[in-house]
Amino acid sequence: MKRNLSRLSDEDLRDLFETLAIKQGDAWAPENPKTLWRYEKFYFEIRDVALELQSRPGDARRILIPLLDHENWQVRLKTGTYVFALAPERARRTLEWLVTTREGPFCLEAGSFLNAVDRGIYVPT
């Protein structure tokens, strides 16, 4: 990501996280494998924003928690995975709901994340 994330406020980072998650969801086009790079690009940009928030005093990812109720399912998915360590019950409810939708890639990624957490393969931090 070319932006200097450390110069952005927590609120600006939250808004950027939301925007990038929406763009990532819009980039999902399994019928056209040539677009996979766009989906992956947004993955890394979202991760960078979350890591910047996490590095701030008191773990500023807390500002993302209200996005668990966002109207966009990709925003809910990315928020659930990045705030799981901070709000595990609420994030789990959101991710479990996404699994029940049976809509991919949301249900697949949410299910894989929860499976990894439940089996101890992944420990959210």
Summary of the structure (lengths in Angstrom):
residues: 125
radius of gyration: 14.1
end to end distance: 22.1
largest distance: 42.5
contacts: 360
relative contact order: 0.12
helix: 74%
strand: 0%
